[in-house]
Amino acid sequence: MRHLPHLLPTSAEPHAAQHDSPDDREPARAGDKVRMKNGPHAGARGVIRSARGDRLRVRLPDGASVVVIASDITNYSAAARLAWKRMPKRAGRPLALERKVRVSLRIDSGTWTALAVHAARGHIRSREHLTNVLLHRALQRLDAGADAVNRQRPSRRTVVRSVP
């Protein structure tokens, strides 16, 4: 379906349609998943095998190969790439109570394997969860010990004066 310029709303109209400029479009690439919009294969899905300018060779599920122009397809892969580029960093993702950081730990392979067995049997939620719980408990003990030590020591700000 071709759009006629005189039928499109102008930017002066209050509910003007937002159209991407050609510079905003993501180019088609080999391997992109598409749906045919026009012609005898309308509605059929396929995969782009090659792209040269506006002409695309698309392989259909029945094995047929057709050459179409970019405006005759809906390119799902290009739309997804463009959405990832424009998406705010946390858009659509639930906010975690605590953000996680990827770290590298060196753990004996036998210990790691045994933890995997316990996770598979349902004894622990996961190796990651167990690690977080144990580290959190260790931090609580360290903090409690530090508080006890700090209560016993006078702070640096405390000035002890002897009374004559």
Order of alpha helices (4+ residues) and beta strands (2+ residues): beta-beta-beta-beta-beta-alpha-alpha-alpha
